[in-house]
């Protein structure tokens, strides 16, 4: 899934729950979703590592599989 800036439609790369638009110089908050059930994931942070957990029975989700969508405002 490609994330685009809501203002200029530039393609964005997610980093640590945020995507930055160089064109607009704006940060867009992102929400992590489970690739199986598309529900929000619990973000677990410890010792510098970030992990994602699905509370709907899918367990730990790899960072590579997480679906990021723009967070509701």
Residue frames as qw, qx, qy, qz and C-alpha x, y, z in Angstrom:
[[0.000, 0.890, 0.457, 0.000, 0.00, 0.00, 0.00],
 [0.423, 0.310, 0.000, 0.852, 1.39, 3.39, -1.01],
 [0.219, -0.749, -0.431, 0.453, 0.98, 6.33, 1.32],
 [0.341, 0.503, 0.253, 0.753, 0.53, 9.74, -0.30],
 [0.099, -0.160, -0.309, 0.932, 0.44, 13.27, 1.06],
 [0.186, 0.665, 0.706, -0.160, -3.19, 14.45, 1.38],
 [0.080, 0.825, 0.048, -0.558, -2.20, 17.91, 0.08],
 [0.209, 0.691, -0.490, -0.488, 0.25, 17.38, -2.82],
 [0.957, 0.190, 0.038, -0.217, -0.17, 13.60, -3.46],
 [0.277, 0.661, -0.693, 0.081, 3.60, 12.95, -3.19],
 [0.879, -0.102, -0.466, 0.007, 4.58, 9.38, -2.29],
 [0.318, -0.748, 0.424, -0.401, 5.68, 9.07, 1.36],
 [0.629, 0.137, -0.739, 0.197, 7.80, 6.53, 3.25],
 [0.668, -0.689, -0.129, -0.248, 6.68, 5.59, 6.79],
 [0.494, 0.312, -0.592, 0.555, 9.26, 5.93, 9.58],
 [0.191, -0.100, -0.709, 0.671, 8.43, 5.29, 13.24],
 [0.043, 0.624, 0.737, -0.258, 4.71, 5.91, 12.87],
 [0.134, 0.811, 0.074, -0.564, 5.09, 9.14, 10.89],
 [0.645, 0.396, 0.413, 0.506, 5.52, 10.00, 7.21],
 [0.166, -0.669, 0.011, 0.724, 7.22, 13.27, 6.26],
 [0.566, 0.719, 0.352, 0.196, 6.34, 15.17, 3.08],
 [0.514, -0.207, 0.141, 0.821, 9.39, 17.03, 1.76],
 [0.141, 0.485, 0.460, 0.730, 7.24, 19.09, -0.65],
 [0.356, -0.775, -0.318, -0.415, 4.87, 20.43, 2.05],
 [0.217, 0.373, -0.617, 0.658, 7.40, 20.14, 4.92],
 [0.661, -0.328, 0.123, -0.664, 4.66, 18.42, 6.92],
 [0.016, -0.169, 0.969, -0.180, 4.53, 15.30, 9.12],
 [0.707, -0.137, -0.314, -0.619, 1.58, 12.94, 8.72],
 [0.458, -0.304, 0.743, -0.381, 0.76, 10.64, 11.66],
 [0.562, 0.141, -0.722, -0.378, 0.26, 7.01, 10.66],
 [0.746, -0.264, 0.409, -0.453, -1.71, 4.19, 12.23],
 [0.059, 0.309, -0.939, -0.142, -0.40, 0.60, 12.11],
 [0.809, 0.058, 0.086, -0.579, -2.96, -1.98, 10.96],
 [0.621, -0.160, 0.767, 0.027, -2.92, -5.78, 10.87],
 [0.227, 0.319, -0.655, -0.646, -2.51, -7.16, 7.32],
 [0.064, -0.178, -0.980, -0.068, -4.91, -10.02, 8.16],
 [0.067, -0.654, -0.737, 0.159, -7.88, -8.32, 9.86],
 [0.202, 0.559, 0.198, 0.779, -7.08, -4.63, 9.12],
 [0.485, -0.825, -0.287, -0.038, -7.66, -3.66, 12.76],
 [0.014, 0.883, -0.361, 0.300, -5.34, -1.26, 14.66],
 [0.807, 0.053, -0.491, 0.325, -2.23, -2.88, 16.12],
 [0.566, -0.817, 0.016, 0.110, -0.82, -2.41, 19.60],
 [0.496, 0.707, -0.362, 0.351, 2.63, -0.81, 19.36],
 [0.828, -0.524, -0.048, 0.192, 5.17, -2.30, 21.77],
 [0.362, 0.795, -0.330, 0.359, 8.34, -0.30, 22.44],
 [0.785, -0.597, 0.145, 0.083, 11.21, -1.67, 24.55],
 [0.657, -0.417, 0.396, 0.487, 14.98, -1.24, 24.52],
 [0.030, 0.528, -0.423, -0.735, 14.87, 0.78, 21.29],
 [0.048, 0.097, 0.905, 0.411, 12.90, -1.87, 19.39],
 [0.527, 0.163, 0.115, -0.826, 9.38, -1.39, 18.05],
 [0.042, 0.093, 0.982, 0.161, 7.09, -4.41, 17.66],
 [0.507, -0.046, -0.161, -0.845, 3.46, -4.71, 16.59],
 [0.101, 0.081, 0.963, -0.236, 0.87, -6.99, 18.18],
 [0.450, -0.228, -0.479, -0.719, -2.60, -7.87, 16.90],
 [0.314, -0.102, 0.692, -0.642, -5.06, -8.30, 19.75],
 [0.771, 0.201, 0.018, -0.604, -7.50, -10.10, 17.43],
 [0.930, -0.059, 0.357, -0.064, -5.64, -13.42, 17.41],
 [0.762, 0.615, -0.120, 0.164, -2.90, -12.81, 14.84],
 [0.804, -0.404, -0.024, 0.435, -0.12, -12.27, 17.41],
 [0.308, -0.639, 0.257, 0.656, 3.14, -10.48, 16.65],
 [0.643, 0.726, 0.238, 0.049, 3.24, -8.86, 13.21],
 [0.665, -0.050, 0.200, 0.717, 6.52, -8.26, 11.38],
 [0.020, -0.660, -0.001, 0.751, 7.33, -4.61, 10.61],
 [0.046, -0.169, 0.691, 0.701, 7.54, -5.59, 6.94],
 [0.058, -0.397, -0.879, -0.259, 3.92, -6.81, 6.97],
 [0.013, -0.573, -0.505, 0.646, 2.33, -3.92, 8.88],
 [0.215, 0.649, 0.499, 0.534, -0.11, -1.79, 6.87],
 [0.200, -0.357, -0.264, 0.873, 0.26, 1.91, 7.61],
 [0.096, 0.714, 0.553, 0.418, -2.61, 4.29, 6.94],
 [0.038, 0.428, -0.156, 0.889, -2.96, 8.00, 7.76],
 [0.153, -0.310, -0.778, 0.524, -4.32, 8.35, 11.31],
 [0.084, -0.785, -0.558, -0.256, -7.74, 9.88, 11.84],
 [0.198, 0.391, -0.180, 0.881, -7.51, 13.54, 12.74]]
